[in-house]
Amino acid sequence: MHRLDSHALTRHATQLHETPDGHNALVSLLICTTAVQQIVPGTEHITLADLKAVNISTR
């Protein structure tokens, strides 16, 4: 993700910590899934709406 804003993830630190309950593996999965979804259309931007749109189940 070469065009990703350098503060894209730190800007959403609170959301990343709260969703899903701050578990490192699930947060990593959330970030990776969102990143792939943004690479496909070529935007390479991760917004709060993009993070919220990804459903990561804790079960």
N, CA, C, O and CB atoms as a CASP TS submission, in Angstrom:
PFRMAT TS
TARGET T0000
AUTHOR 0000-0000-0000
METHOD Language model
MODEL 1
PARENT N/A
ATOM      1  N   MET     1       0.837  -1.165   0.000  1.00  0.00           N
ATOM      2  CA  MET     1       0.000   0.000   0.000  1.00  0.00           C
ATOM      3  C   MET     1       0.889   1.238   0.000  1.00  0.00           C
ATOM      4  O   MET     1       1.096   1.874   1.033  1.00  0.00           O
ATOM      5  CB  MET     1      -0.956  -0.007   1.207  1.00  0.00           C
ATOM      6  N   HIS     2       1.393   1.553  -1.144  1.00  0.00           N
ATOM      7  CA  HIS     2       2.342   2.652  -1.290  1.00  0.00           C
ATOM      8  C   HIS     2       1.698   4.025  -1.122  1.00  0.00           C
ATOM      9  O   HIS     2       2.366   4.975  -0.714  1.00  0.00           O
ATOM     10  CB  HIS     2       3.006   2.571  -2.634  1.00  0.00           C
ATOM     11  N   ARG     3       0.419   4.137  -1.431  1.00  0.00           N
ATOM     12  CA  ARG     3      -0.245   5.438  -1.354  1.00  0.00           C
ATOM     13  C   ARG     3      -1.009   5.651  -0.046  1.00  0.00           C
ATOM     14  O   ARG     3      -1.721   6.646   0.089  1.00  0.00           O
ATOM     15  CB  ARG     3      -1.192   5.591  -2.515  1.00  0.00           C
ATOM     16  N   LEU     4      -0.879   4.757   0.900  1.00  0.00           N
ATOM     17  CA  LEU     4      -1.578   4.876   2.176  1.00  0.00           C
ATOM     18  C   LEU     4      -1.026   6.052   2.970  1.00  0.00           C
ATOM     19  O   LEU     4       0.188   6.195   3.117  1.00  0.00           O
ATOM     20  CB  LEU     4      -1.454   3.574   2.988  1.00  0.00           C
ATOM     21  N   ASP     5      -1.909   6.880   3.473  1.00  0.00           N
ATOM     22  CA  ASP     5      -1.504   8.007   4.311  1.00  0.00           C
ATOM     23  C   ASP     5      -0.729   7.469   5.516  1.00  0.00           C
ATOM     24  O   ASP     5      -1.138   6.483   6.128  1.00  0.00           O
ATOM     25  CB  ASP     5      -2.746   8.844   4.771  1.00  0.00           C
ATOM     26  N   SER     6       0.371   8.105   5.849  1.00  0.00           N
ATOM     27  CA  SER     6       1.233   7.594   6.924  1.00  0.00           C
ATOM     28  C   SER     6       0.533   7.560   8.285  1.00  0.00           C
ATOM     29  O   SER     6       0.993   6.858   9.185  1.00  0.00           O
ATOM     30  CB  SER     6       2.485   8.444   7.025  1.00  0.00           C
ATOM     31  N   HIS     7      -0.545   8.285   8.454  1.00  0.00           N
ATOM     32  CA  HIS     7      -1.271   8.303   9.723  1.00  0.00           C
ATOM     33  C   HIS     7      -2.640   7.626   9.628  1.00  0.00           C
ATOM     34  O   HIS     7      -3.486   7.812  10.503  1.00  0.00           O
ATOM     35  CB  HIS     7      -1.442   9.731  10.195  1.00  0.00           C
ATOM     36  N   ALA     8      -2.854   6.860   8.592  1.00  0.00           N
ATOM     37  CA  ALA     8      -4.167   6.257   8.366  1.00  0.00           C
ATOM     38  C   ALA     8      -4.594   5.359   9.519  1.00  0.00           C
ATOM     39  O   ALA     8      -5.764   5.371   9.902  1.00  0.00           O
ATOM     40  CB  ALA     8      -4.159   5.462   7.076  1.00  0.00           C
ATOM     41  N   LEU     9      -3.695   4.598  10.067  1.00  0.00           N
ATOM     42  CA  LEU     9      -4.065   3.669  11.137  1.00  0.00           C
ATOM     43  C   LEU     9      -3.989   4.309  12.512  1.00  0.00           C
ATOM     44  O   LEU     9      -4.824   4.017  13.368  1.00  0.00           O
ATOM     45  CB  LEU     9      -3.174   2.452  11.098  1.00  0.00           C
ATOM     46  N   THR    10      -3.014   5.170  12.745  1.00  0.00           N
ATOM     47  CA  THR    10      -2.935   5.823  14.056  1.00  0.00           C
ATOM     48  C   THR    10      -4.114   6.752  14.283  1.00  0.00           C
ATOM     49  O   THR    10      -4.534   6.968  15.420  1.00  0.00           O
ATOM     50  CB  THR    10      -1.630   6.602  14.185  1.00  0.00           C
ATOM     51  N   ARG    11      -4.639   7.294  13.209  1.00  0.00           N
ATOM     52  CA  ARG    11      -5.815   8.164  13.310  1.00  0.00           C
ATOM     53  C   ARG    11      -7.019   7.388  13.844  1.00  0.00           C
ATOM     54  O   ARG    11      -7.911   7.966  14.464  1.00  0.00           O
ATOM     55  CB  ARG    11      -6.148   8.784  11.938  1.00  0.00           C
ATOM     56  N   HIS    12      -7.038   6.084  13.599  1.00  0.00           N
ATOM     57  CA  HIS    12      -8.156   5.236  14.023  1.00  0.00           C
ATOM     58  C   HIS    12      -7.750   4.294  15.160  1.00  0.00           C
ATOM     59  O   HIS    12      -8.330   3.219  15.309  1.00  0.00           O
ATOM     60  CB  HIS    12      -8.681   4.423  12.836  1.00  0.00           C
ATOM     61  N   ALA    13      -6.767   4.689  15.956  1.00  0.00           N
ATOM     62  CA  ALA    13      -6.242   3.834  17.021  1.00  0.00           C
ATOM     63  C   ALA    13      -7.314   3.428  18.018  1.00  0.00           C
ATOM     64  O   ALA    13      -7.349   2.279  18.459  1.00  0.00           O
ATOM     65  CB  ALA    13      -5.120   4.538  17.746  1.00  0.00           C
ATOM     66  N   THR    14      -8.186   4.359  18.374  1.00  0.00           N
ATOM     67  CA  THR    14      -9.243   4.031  19.333  1.00  0.00           C
ATOM     68  C   THR    14     -10.160   2.961  18.766  1.00  0.00           C
ATOM     69  O   THR    14     -10.493   2.000  19.459  1.00  0.00           O
ATOM     70  CB  THR    14     -10.052   5.285  19.700  1.00  0.00           C
ATOM     71  N   GLN    15     -10.568   3.117  17.525  1.00  0.00           N
ATOM     72  CA  GLN    15     -11.441   2.132  16.872  1.00  0.00           C
ATOM     73  C   GLN    15     -10.738   0.779  16.779  1.00  0.00           C
ATOM     74  O   GLN    15     -11.353  -0.259  17.025  1.00  0.00           O
ATOM     75  CB  GLN    15     -11.855   2.619  15.461  1.00  0.00           C
ATOM     76  N   LEU    16      -9.462   0.788  16.426  1.00  0.00           N
ATOM     77  CA  LEU    16      -8.728  -0.468  16.303  1.00  0.00           C
ATOM     78  C   LEU    16      -8.574  -1.152  17.655  1.00  0.00           C
ATOM     79  O   LEU    16      -8.615  -2.380  17.733  1.00  0.00           O
ATOM     80  CB  LEU    16      -7.356  -0.221  15.683  1.00  0.00           C
ATOM     81  N   HIS    17      -8.401  -0.388  18.702  1.00  0.00           N
ATOM     82  CA  HIS    17      -8.255  -0.970  20.029  1.00  0.00           C
ATOM     83  C   HIS    17      -9.586  -1.549  20.526  1.00  0.00           C
ATOM     84  O   HIS    17      -9.598  -2.594  21.177  1.00  0.00           O
ATOM     85  CB  HIS    17      -7.731   0.084  21.016  1.00  0.00           C
ATOM     86  N   GLU    18     -10.673  -0.899  20.233  1.00  0.00           N
ATOM     87  CA  GLU    18     -11.988  -1.349  20.699  1.00  0.00           C
ATOM     88  C   GLU    18     -12.571  -2.464  19.849  1.00  0.00           C
ATOM     89  O   GLU    18     -13.376  -3.256  20.338  1.00  0.00           O
ATOM     90  CB  GLU    18     -12.945  -0.193  20.722  1.00  0.00           C
ATOM     91  N   THR    19     -12.184  -2.536  18.603  1.00  0.00           N
ATOM     92  CA  THR    19     -12.764  -3.514  17.698  1.00  0.00           C
ATOM     93  C   THR    19     -11.700  -4.459  17.227  1.00  0.00           C
ATOM     94  O   THR    19     -10.717  -3.990  16.652  1.00  0.00           O
ATOM     95  CB  THR    19     -13.439  -2.838  16.514  1.00  0.00           C
ATOM     96  N   PRO    20     -11.807  -5.690  17.411  1.00  0.00           N
ATOM     97  CA  PRO    20     -12.694  -6.453  18.277  1.00  0.00           C
ATOM     98  C   PRO    20     -12.027  -6.729  19.620  1.00  0.00           C
ATOM     99  O   PRO    20     -11.207  -7.638  19.742  1.00  0.00           O
ATOM    100  CB  PRO    20     -13.099  -7.767  17.604  1.00  0.00           C
ATOM    101  N   ASP    21     -12.369  -5.978  20.573  1.00  0.00           N
ATOM    102  CA  ASP    21     -11.912  -6.098  21.959  1.00  0.00           C
ATOM    103  C   ASP    21     -10.400  -6.020  22.114  1.00  0.00           C
ATOM    104  O   ASP    21      -9.869  -6.467  23.130  1.00  0.00           O
ATOM    105  CB  ASP    21     -12.397  -7.388  22.537  1.00  0.00           C
ATOM    106  N   GLY    22      -9.702  -5.471  21.144  1.00  0.00           N
ATOM    107  CA  GLY    22      -8.270  -5.257  21.260  1.00  0.00           C
ATOM    108  C   GLY    22      -7.397  -6.488  21.113  1.00  0.00           C
ATOM    109  O   GLY    22      -6.195  -6.404  21.366  1.00  0.00           O
ATOM    110  N   HIS    23      -7.944  -7.626  20.714  1.00  0.00           N
ATOM    111  CA  HIS    23      -7.129  -8.831  20.524  1.00  0.00           C
ATOM    112  C   HIS    23      -6.217  -8.635  19.319  1.00  0.00           C
ATOM    113  O   HIS    23      -6.685  -8.340  18.219  1.00  0.00           O
ATOM    114  CB  HIS    23      -8.027 -10.091  20.334  1.00  0.00           C
ATOM    115  N   ASN    24      -4.921  -8.798  19.530  1.00  0.00           N
ATOM    116  CA  ASN    24      -3.942  -8.508  18.484  1.00  0.00           C
ATOM    117  C   ASN    24      -4.200  -9.251  17.184  1.00  0.00           C
ATOM    118  O   ASN    24      -4.126  -8.649  16.113  1.00  0.00           O
ATOM    119  CB  ASN    24      -2.573  -8.840  18.972  1.00  0.00           C
ATOM    120  N   ALA    25      -4.496 -10.524  17.245  1.00  0.00           N
ATOM    121  CA  ALA    25      -4.713 -11.300  16.029  1.00  0.00           C
ATOM    122  C   ALA    25      -5.938 -10.803  15.270  1.00  0.00           C
ATOM    123  O   ALA    25      -5.935 -10.751  14.040  1.00  0.00           O
ATOM    124  CB  ALA    25      -4.870 -12.782  16.367  1.00  0.00           C
ATOM    125  N   LEU    26      -6.983 -10.438  16.006  1.00  0.00           N
ATOM    126  CA  LEU    26      -8.198  -9.969  15.345  1.00  0.00           C
ATOM    127  C   LEU    26      -8.018  -8.562  14.786  1.00  0.00           C
ATOM    128  O   LEU    26      -8.555  -8.236  13.727  1.00  0.00           O
ATOM    129  CB  LEU    26      -9.374  -9.999  16.318  1.00  0.00           C
ATOM    130  N   VAL    27      -7.267  -7.734  15.494  1.00  0.00           N
ATOM    131  CA  VAL    27      -6.970  -6.391  14.980  1.00  0.00           C
ATOM    132  C   VAL    27      -6.133  -6.510  13.712  1.00  0.00           C
ATOM    133  O   VAL    27      -6.373  -5.791  12.741  1.00  0.00           O
ATOM    134  CB  VAL    27      -6.225  -5.532  16.049  1.00  0.00           C
ATOM    135  N   SER    28      -5.163  -7.403  13.712  1.00  0.00           N
ATOM    136  CA  SER    28      -4.343  -7.633  12.534  1.00  0.00           C
ATOM    137  C   SER    28      -5.197  -8.116  11.365  1.00  0.00           C
ATOM    138  O   SER    28      -5.025  -7.653  10.237  1.00  0.00           O
ATOM    139  CB  SER    28      -3.241  -8.646  12.843  1.00  0.00           C
ATOM    140  N   LEU    29      -6.098  -9.027  11.624  1.00  0.00           N
ATOM    141  CA  LEU    29      -6.996  -9.533  10.583  1.00  0.00           C
ATOM    142  C   LEU    29      -7.868  -8.409  10.040  1.00  0.00           C
ATOM    143  O   LEU    29      -8.083  -8.318   8.831  1.00  0.00           O
ATOM    144  CB  LEU    29      -7.875 -10.672  11.130  1.00  0.00           C
ATOM    145  N   LEU    30      -8.369  -7.559  10.920  1.00  0.00           N
ATOM    146  CA  LEU    30      -9.197  -6.426  10.508  1.00  0.00           C
ATOM    147  C   LEU    30      -8.412  -5.492   9.585  1.00  0.00           C
ATOM    148  O   LEU    30      -8.916  -5.079   8.541  1.00  0.00           O
ATOM    149  CB  LEU    30      -9.706  -5.653  11.741  1.00  0.00           C
ATOM    150  N   ILE    31      -7.179  -5.163   9.973  1.00  0.00           N
ATOM    151  CA  ILE    31      -6.352  -4.267   9.170  1.00  0.00           C
ATOM    152  C   ILE    31      -6.019  -4.901   7.818  1.00  0.00           C
ATOM    153  O   ILE    31      -6.131  -4.252   6.779  1.00  0.00           O
ATOM    154  CB  ILE    31      -5.059  -3.912   9.924  1.00  0.00           C
ATOM    155  N   CYS    32      -5.616  -6.155   7.837  1.00  0.00           N
ATOM    156  CA  CYS    32      -5.246  -6.840   6.589  1.00  0.00           C
ATOM    157  C   CYS    32      -6.435  -6.978   5.641  1.00  0.00           C
ATOM    158  O   CYS    32      -6.303  -6.756   4.438  1.00  0.00           O
ATOM    159  CB  CYS    32      -4.672  -8.224   6.898  1.00  0.00           C
ATOM    160  N   THR    33      -7.582  -7.340   6.179  1.00  0.00           N
ATOM    161  CA  THR    33      -8.780  -7.491   5.355  1.00  0.00           C
ATOM    162  C   THR    33      -9.180  -6.155   4.735  1.00  0.00           C
ATOM    163  O   THR    33      -9.506  -6.083   3.550  1.00  0.00           O
ATOM    164  CB  THR    33      -9.942  -8.060   6.190  1.00  0.00           C
ATOM    165  N   THR    34      -9.152  -5.104   5.543  1.00  0.00           N
ATOM    166  CA  THR    34      -9.493  -3.780   5.046  1.00  0.00           C
ATOM    167  C   THR    34      -8.495  -3.328   3.987  1.00  0.00           C
ATOM    168  O   THR    34      -8.884  -2.754   2.971  1.00  0.00           O
ATOM    169  CB  THR    34      -9.541  -2.771   6.196  1.00  0.00           C
ATOM    170  N   ALA    35      -7.216  -3.583   4.220  1.00  0.00           N
ATOM    171  CA  ALA    35      -6.177  -3.195   3.261  1.00  0.00           C
ATOM    172  C   ALA    35      -6.380  -3.883   1.921  1.00  0.00           C
ATOM    173  O   ALA    35      -6.303  -3.236   0.877  1.00  0.00           O
ATOM    174  CB  ALA    35      -4.790  -3.527   3.811  1.00  0.00           C
ATOM    175  N   VAL    36      -6.636  -5.181   1.934  1.00  0.00           N
ATOM    176  CA  VAL    36      -6.853  -5.917   0.687  1.00  0.00           C
ATOM    177  C   VAL    36      -8.068  -5.368  -0.055  1.00  0.00           C
ATOM    178  O   VAL    36      -8.042  -5.225  -1.277  1.00  0.00           O
ATOM    179  CB  VAL    36      -7.037  -7.421   0.971  1.00  0.00           C
ATOM    180  N   GLN    37      -9.125  -5.062   0.683  1.00  0.00           N
ATOM    181  CA  GLN    37     -10.326  -4.510   0.054  1.00  0.00           C
ATOM    182  C   GLN    37     -10.051  -3.152  -0.586  1.00  0.00           C
ATOM    183  O   GLN    37     -10.731  -2.777  -1.542  1.00  0.00           O
ATOM    184  CB  GLN    37     -11.449  -4.382   1.082  1.00  0.00           C
ATOM    185  N   GLN    38      -9.077  -2.416  -0.082  1.00  0.00           N
ATOM    186  CA  GLN    38      -8.750  -1.115  -0.648  1.00  0.00           C
ATOM    187  C   GLN    38      -7.704  -1.207  -1.761  1.00  0.00           C
ATOM    188  O   GLN    38      -7.622  -0.313  -2.603  1.00  0.00           O
ATOM    189  CB  GLN    38      -8.255  -0.194   0.442  1.00  0.00           C
ATOM    190  N   ILE    39      -6.915  -2.265  -1.776  1.00  0.00           N
ATOM    191  CA  ILE    39      -5.944  -2.459  -2.850  1.00  0.00           C
ATOM    192  C   ILE    39      -6.653  -2.836  -4.143  1.00  0.00           C
ATOM    193  O   ILE    39      -6.287  -2.358  -5.217  1.00  0.00           O
ATOM    194  CB  ILE    39      -4.919  -3.540  -2.468  1.00  0.00           C
ATOM    195  N   VAL    40      -7.656  -3.685  -4.046  1.00  0.00           N
ATOM    196  CA  VAL    40      -8.350  -4.192  -5.238  1.00  0.00           C
ATOM    197  C   VAL    40      -8.872  -3.059  -6.128  1.00  0.00           C
ATOM    198  O   VAL    40      -8.614  -3.081  -7.332  1.00  0.00           O
ATOM    199  CB  VAL    40      -9.512  -5.094  -4.821  1.00  0.00           C
ATOM    200  N   PRO    41      -9.600  -2.064  -5.582  1.00  0.00           N
ATOM    201  CA  PRO    41     -10.052  -0.978  -6.452  1.00  0.00           C
ATOM    202  C   PRO    41      -8.969   0.070  -6.733  1.00  0.00           C
ATOM    203  O   PRO    41      -9.175   0.981  -7.535  1.00  0.00           O
ATOM    204  CB  PRO    41     -11.248  -0.305  -5.833  1.00  0.00           C
ATOM    205  N   GLY    42      -7.815  -0.066  -6.068  1.00  0.00           N
ATOM    206  CA  GLY    42      -6.704   0.836  -6.310  1.00  0.00           C
ATOM    207  C   GLY    42      -6.705   2.105  -5.484  1.00  0.00           C
ATOM    208  O   GLY    42      -5.904   3.001  -5.746  1.00  0.00           O
ATOM    209  N   THR    43      -7.582   2.212  -4.489  1.00  0.00           N
ATOM    210  CA  THR    43      -7.627   3.434  -3.699  1.00  0.00           C
ATOM    211  C   THR    43      -6.531   3.475  -2.645  1.00  0.00           C
ATOM    212  O   THR    43      -5.942   4.529  -2.407  1.00  0.00           O
ATOM    213  CB  THR    43      -8.976   3.573  -3.038  1.00  0.00           C
ATOM    214  N   GLU    44      -6.255   2.355  -2.020  1.00  0.00           N
ATOM    215  CA  GLU    44      -5.235   2.229  -0.973  1.00  0.00           C
ATOM    216  C   GLU    44      -5.443   3.193   0.191  1.00  0.00           C
ATOM    217  O   GLU    44      -4.476   3.571   0.852  1.00  0.00           O
ATOM    218  CB  GLU    44      -3.870   2.454  -1.565  1.00  0.00           C
ATOM    219  N   HIS    45      -6.657   3.589   0.450  1.00  0.00           N
ATOM    220  CA  HIS    45      -6.975   4.440   1.593  1.00  0.00           C
ATOM    221  C   HIS    45      -7.787   3.627   2.586  1.00  0.00           C
ATOM    222  O   HIS    45      -8.699   2.904   2.185  1.00  0.00           O
ATOM    223  CB  HIS    45      -7.749   5.719   1.153  1.00  0.00           C
ATOM    224  N   ILE    46      -7.480   3.729   3.866  1.00  0.00           N
ATOM    225  CA  ILE    46      -8.238   3.043   4.901  1.00  0.00           C
ATOM    226  C   ILE    46      -8.931   4.102   5.743  1.00  0.00           C
ATOM    227  O   ILE    46      -8.286   4.914   6.407  1.00  0.00           O
ATOM    228  CB  ILE    46      -7.320   2.126   5.780  1.00  0.00           C
ATOM    229  N   THR    47     -10.256   4.076   5.700  1.00  0.00           N
ATOM    230  CA  THR    47     -11.041   5.039   6.462  1.00  0.00           C
ATOM    231  C   THR    47     -11.736   4.316   7.609  1.00  0.00           C
ATOM    232  O   THR    47     -11.781   3.087   7.658  1.00  0.00           O
ATOM    233  CB  THR    47     -12.076   5.759   5.555  1.00  0.00           C
ATOM    234  N   LEU    48     -12.265   5.096   8.514  1.00  0.00           N
ATOM    235  CA  LEU    48     -13.014   4.524   9.624  1.00  0.00           C
ATOM    236  C   LEU    48     -14.217   3.749   9.095  1.00  0.00           C
ATOM    237  O   LEU    48     -14.544   2.685   9.621  1.00  0.00           O
ATOM    238  CB  LEU    48     -13.467   5.628  10.603  1.00  0.00           C
ATOM    239  N   ALA    49     -14.866   4.258   8.083  1.00  0.00           N
ATOM    240  CA  ALA    49     -16.012   3.553   7.481  1.00  0.00           C
ATOM    241  C   ALA    49     -15.576   2.207   6.913  1.00  0.00           C
ATOM    242  O   ALA    49     -16.307   1.223   7.025  1.00  0.00           O
ATOM    243  CB  ALA    49     -16.659   4.411   6.370  1.00  0.00           C
ATOM    244  N   ASP    50     -14.393   2.155   6.304  1.00  0.00           N
ATOM    245  CA  ASP    50     -13.872   0.888   5.764  1.00  0.00           C
ATOM    246  C   ASP    50     -13.634  -0.116   6.882  1.00  0.00           C
ATOM    247  O   ASP    50     -13.982  -1.289   6.750  1.00  0.00           O
ATOM    248  CB  ASP    50     -12.562   1.126   4.982  1.00  0.00           C
ATOM    249  N   LEU    51     -13.042   0.341   7.985  1.00  0.00           N
ATOM    250  CA  LEU    51     -12.783  -0.549   9.119  1.00  0.00           C
ATOM    251  C   LEU    51     -14.093  -1.070   9.719  1.00  0.00           C
ATOM    252  O   LEU    51     -14.196  -2.246  10.070  1.00  0.00           O
ATOM    253  CB  LEU    51     -11.961   0.184  10.197  1.00  0.00           C
ATOM    254  N   LYS    52     -15.087  -0.193   9.834  1.00  0.00           N
ATOM    255  CA  LYS    52     -16.371  -0.599  10.407  1.00  0.00           C
ATOM    256  C   LYS    52     -17.140  -1.546   9.493  1.00  0.00           C
ATOM    257  O   LYS    52     -17.968  -2.325   9.965  1.00  0.00           O
ATOM    258  CB  LYS    52     -17.218   0.624  10.699  1.00  0.00           C
ATOM    259  N   ALA    53     -16.873  -1.486   8.191  1.00  0.00           N
ATOM    260  CA  ALA    53     -17.592  -2.317   7.222  1.00  0.00           C
ATOM    261  C   ALA    53     -17.128  -3.773   7.241  1.00  0.00           C
ATOM    262  O   ALA    53     -17.837  -4.661   6.766  1.00  0.00           O
ATOM    263  CB  ALA    53     -17.419  -1.747   5.827  1.00  0.00           C
ATOM    264  N   VAL    54     -15.940  -4.014   7.787  1.00  0.00           N
ATOM    265  CA  VAL    54     -15.397  -5.376   7.839  1.00  0.00           C
ATOM    266  C   VAL    54     -15.952  -6.091   9.063  1.00  0.00           C
ATOM    267  O   VAL    54     -15.869  -5.585  10.181  1.00  0.00           O
ATOM    268  CB  VAL    54     -13.838  -5.358   7.873  1.00  0.00           C
ATOM    269  N   ASN    55     -16.512  -7.259   8.842  1.00  0.00           N
ATOM    270  CA  ASN    55     -17.093  -8.051   9.931  1.00  0.00           C
ATOM    271  C   ASN    55     -16.076  -9.106  10.381  1.00  0.00           C
ATOM    272  O   ASN    55     -15.829 -10.081   9.671  1.00  0.00           O
ATOM    273  CB  ASN    55     -18.433  -8.728   9.479  1.00  0.00           C
ATOM    274  N   ILE    56     -15.501  -8.907  11.543  1.00  0.00           N
ATOM    275  CA  ILE    56     -14.565  -9.866  12.122  1.00  0.00           C
ATOM    276  C   ILE    56     -15.265 -10.522  13.301  1.00  0.00           C
ATOM    277  O   ILE    56     -15.545  -9.880  14.313  1.00  0.00           O
ATOM    278  CB  ILE    56     -13.216  -9.177  12.563  1.00  0.00           C
ATOM    279  N   SER    57     -15.541 -11.799  13.154  1.00  0.00           N
ATOM    280  CA  SER    57     -16.234 -12.537  14.209  1.00  0.00           C
ATOM    281  C   SER    57     -15.252 -13.024  15.259  1.00  0.00           C
ATOM    282  O   SER    57     -14.158 -13.477  14.926  1.00  0.00           O
ATOM    283  CB  SER    57     -17.006 -13.720  13.621  1.00  0.00           C
ATOM    284  N   THR    58     -15.634 -12.933  16.515  1.00  0.00           N
ATOM    285  CA  THR    58     -14.777 -13.421  17.584  1.00  0.00           C
ATOM    286  C   THR    58     -15.109 -14.858  17.948  1.00  0.00           C
ATOM    287  O   THR    58     -14.580 -15.382  18.928  1.00  0.00           O
ATOM    288  CB  THR    58     -14.903 -12.534  18.805  1.00  0.00           C
ATOM    289  N   ARG    59     -15.950 -15.486  17.200  1.00  0.00           N
ATOM    290  CA  ARG    59     -16.319 -16.887  17.454  1.00  0.00           C
ATOM    291  C   ARG    59     -15.803 -17.782  16.385  1.00  0.00           C
ATOM    292  O   ARG    59     -16.019 -18.993  16.437  1.00  0.00           O
ATOM    293  CB  ARG    59     -17.812 -17.046  17.562  1.00  0.00           C
TER
END
